[in-house]
Amino acid sequence: MSSESSNLIDPRHPWELIIPIEGTHISSGVSAIEFKGKLYVFYIKAGVNDPFTISYAVLSRNAQHTLFLESLNELPTKEVAQFRPSVTVYNDHLFCFYTATDQTVRYRVFTGTEWSPVDIVPQTLSADAPSVATRGEQLYLALRGTSNGVLYHKVFENFSWGPNIPQHTIKFNGSPALCIYADTPHVAIHGLDEHLYLLIFENNQWQVIFRSEQSNPYDAPSLHAWAKFIISATHMNDGNRYSTELMHRETHTHDIYSTAGSYRSPPCLTTYLHELYLIGRRTCDDLGISLFNPIKQQ
């Protein structure tokens, strides 16, 4: 981007809406991942025969470095709850997890050309959307339990699932947001006191390392690692905007930025070709994709 256009960006709102996608019939939050050189954006769509189904958009960047839509696709799947899906790339395959209507967590695997049949995460029930992230040969799954509302996680490794691991001291609202930062699992949650908390998994337990001063968010947060930052995004009651907090692991400083526009879904943070994006369902019911584009120093 030229320095001239960078100087036109409001420093309070460095999230620049670059592409709205119409006709998605989106009815949930989204989850997005870079896979085989393209950006895949998953969401739940109101269906015809089944109440809800999984859909996804595929985007690429052209020679002019402009993001464009390649296709809108459906992944016909029965018994899908309205919670957003969660995706990760593991072992060079795209894994798409979702909560079913019976609260089981299920998933399908994409090679890049074809999808696997539905599989079920064993002995696992979720009260909301799951969240997944990959660290080397380990795939982490985090969720909120159905009976007690506490944080659970489990790990897929060596082609098998490990046990459910509860953290009984951590209760929260909505869905967790999981990511790998500095080679360590982190999770963001909305606490019962209506604040966002950031936790790290160390010494075989989840520990709180940050409490946001922003209050009164709603919906599930998003969490993402980008460069040397860990970034959280929340859907705020004030104006229905997204608010993002960028935290630096070395300086321990953080900056807060909000979107100029309003949204109707939980936020989704992702990276594609090393750039940071914020994605969600806008008030006009299209899929809005924004690029993080702060003012460049002269």
Secondary structure, 3 states (H helix, E strand, C coil): CCHHHHCCCCCCCCEEEEEEECCCCEEEEEEEEEECCEEEEEEEEECCCCCEEEEEEEEEECCCCCEEEEEEEEECCCCECCCCCEEEEECCEEEEEEEECCCEEEEEEECCCCECCCEEEEEEECCCCCEEEEECCEEEEEEECCCCCEEEEEEEECCEECCCEEEEEEEEEEEEEEEEECCEEEEEEEECCCEEEEEEEECCEEEEEEEEEEECEEEEEEEEEECCEEEEEEEECCCCCEEEEEEECCCCCEEEEECCCCECCCCEEEEECCEEEEEEEECCCCEEEEEECCCCCC
